[in-house]
Amino acid sequence: MSLRTLLITAPLAVGLIALSGCNFNSYVYRTDVHQGNLVTKEMIDQLQVGMARQQVLFLMGEPLIESQFHRNRWDYTYYLNPRYGDIQMRRVTLYFDEQDILTKIEAGPVPTEKQADEMILGRETDFAPTPLVRPEDQ
């Protein structure tokens, strides 16, 4: 075997052996993607049917979706695509009457503030939201 053939085939062989056991996904860095309104259980607990729209705005912030076609409805939507695990979507919908008074709250499970902080920092990977229990539901 000539020196030239050895210089060409040896690095090729080493490269092929090294690549054969690689999982390229483990070397690609992915960041968590957080989008929308992060609503916590503590925020929902402060809401009360009968509050004025401005009070709700103060507590919750601007809604992600405020449709011109549904003026009496605000949707707070949160989307999380974690680096590892399943995509999570949560929605809180608030309804107002014609006098801009809160009449109805629809919310699925939402995280506590501590859980939300852990999610944002990337420390919480197995987020299991606690079901929302409001006093009027008991």
Beta strands, then each sheet from edge to edge (+ up, - down):
strand 1: 33-36
strand 2: 73-81
strand 3: 88-96
strand 4: 102-107
sheet 1: 1+ 2- 3+ 4-
end
